[in-house]
Amino acid sequence: MFVSTAFPIRTFVRPSFTRAASPSVAGAWVDGAYELTADLPGVPEDAVGVSVAGRTLAIDVSADALTLSERIRLPQTLDAEQVTARYANGRLTVTVARTAEATPRSIAIDTSPAPRPQLDAVDAQAVGTGTNVTE
C-alpha cells in the first residue's frame, strides 16, 4: 500500500497473478528526498530496471513469467536529475531529491529597531523651517 499526500503513485500491476501476489509498494519523505520502496522477493537483481525520461520515472521488472511495469510522473518539486536506486535483499529503493527551490527553509526575522534615516544638510534645513526645498 502506498501512503503519501505529496503525489499519487499506483502500485505495480500483475494482471496474470492475484492481488495478494502483488509486491508491497510504499513512498515517504526521508531526509529531504522522496523515497519509494518496492518489495520484490525472489526477483534477481538483473531483472530490475529503473530509468528517467523527462519527468517520468520508470520501474520495470522482467523475470521468468513475471513482468511488472510502473510509470510515475514526478512533480516539479522533485529533481528528475537526482535519482538513485538500490536493490538489495529483494527490496528496491528509489530516492528522488527535492529541487533546491522546493527545499523548506526558515527565514530569520530581524527584531532590531529600524534605523532612522540620516538627513543631509538640505533635508535638515527643510524639516527645520517647514518649507519645501526644490532644486
C-alpha positions in Angstrom: 0.0 0.0 0.0 1.3 3.5 -0.9 0.8 6.3 1.6 1.6 9.9 0.5 0.0 13.3 0.3 2.7 14.6 -2.0 1.6 12.8 -5.2 -0.2 9.6 -6.0 1.8 6.5 -7.1 -0.1 3.4 -8.3 1.0 0.0 -7.1 2.6 -2.4 -9.5 0.1 -4.3 -11.7 0.5 -8.1 -12.3 -2.5 -9.0 -14.5 -1.8 -12.7 -14.6 -1.4 -13.0 -10.8 -3.8 -12.4 -7.9 -3.7 -9.1 -5.9 -2.2 -10.9 -2.9 0.8 -11.7 -5.1 1.5 -8.0 -5.9 4.6 -6.6 -4.3 4.3 -4.2 -1.4 5.0 -0.6 -2.5 5.4 2.4 -0.2 6.6 6.0 -0.5 7.6 8.6 2.0 9.7 11.7 2.6 13.1 10.8 4.1 15.8 13.3 4.8 14.6 15.9 2.3 14.1 13.4 -0.5 11.2 11.2 -1.7 11.8 7.5 -1.2 9.9 4.8 -3.0 10.3 1.2 -1.9 9.0 -2.0 -3.6 9.4 -5.4 -2.2 10.3 -7.9 -4.9 11.3 -11.1 -3.0 13.0 -13.7 -5.2 13.5 -11.4 -8.2 17.1 -11.4 -9.4 18.9 -8.1 -9.4 19.5 -8.2 -13.2 15.7 -8.4 -13.7 15.1 -4.9 -12.2 15.5 -1.7 -14.1 14.9 2.0 -13.2 15.1 4.9 -15.7 14.1 8.5 -16.0 12.8 10.2 -19.2 12.0 13.8 -18.7 9.9 13.9 -15.5 8.8 10.3 -15.8 10.3 7.7 -13.5 10.1 4.1 -14.9 10.4 0.9 -12.9 10.5 -2.3 -14.9 10.8 -5.9 -13.7 11.1 -8.8 -16.0 12.0 -12.3 -14.7 10.7 -15.7 -15.9 6.9 -15.3 -16.1 6.9 -12.1 -14.1 6.6 -8.7 -15.8 5.9 -5.5 -13.9 6.0 -2.0 -15.2 5.3 1.2 -13.5 5.5 4.8 -14.7 5.5 7.7 -12.2 5.2 11.3 -13.2 7.5 13.3 -10.9 6.1 16.7 -9.7 8.1 19.9 -10.2 9.2 19.8 -6.5 11.4 16.7 -7.2 14.6 16.8 -9.2 14.4 14.3 -12.0 18.2 14.5 -12.5 18.8 13.5 -8.8 17.5 9.9 -8.8 19.3 7.0 -7.2 18.2 3.3 -6.9 19.4 0.5 -4.7 18.3 -3.2 -4.9 19.3 -5.5 -2.0 17.7 -8.5 -0.3 14.6 -8.3 -2.6 13.8 -4.6 -1.8 14.1 -1.9 -4.4 14.6 1.6 -3.0 14.4 4.6 -5.4 15.3 8.0 -4.0 14.4 11.3 -5.7 15.9 14.5 -4.3 13.8 17.7 -3.8 14.7 20.6 -6.0 16.7 23.4 -4.3 13.7 25.7 -4.7 11.3 23.2 -3.0 13.5 22.5 0.0 11.9 24.1 3.1 13.9 26.7 4.9 13.4 29.0 7.8 13.6 32.8 7.3 15.3 34.7 10.1 13.2 37.6 11.4 15.2 40.8 12.3 13.7 42.2 15.5 16.2 45.1 16.0 14.8 48.6 15.8 14.5 50.1 12.4 17.4 52.5 11.7 16.4 56.2 11.5 17.2 57.8 8.2 20.1 60.2 8.1 19.1 63.7 6.9 21.6 65.6 4.8 22.0 69.3 5.4 19.4 70.4 2.8 16.8 68.0 4.2 17.6 69.1 7.7 17.0 72.7 6.8 13.7 71.9 5.1 12.5 69.9 8.1 13.6 72.7 10.5 11.9 75.5 8.6 8.8 73.7 7.4 9.4 74.9 3.9 9.8 72.8 0.7 13.2 72.6 -0.9 13.4 72.3 -4.6 16.4 72.2 -6.9 
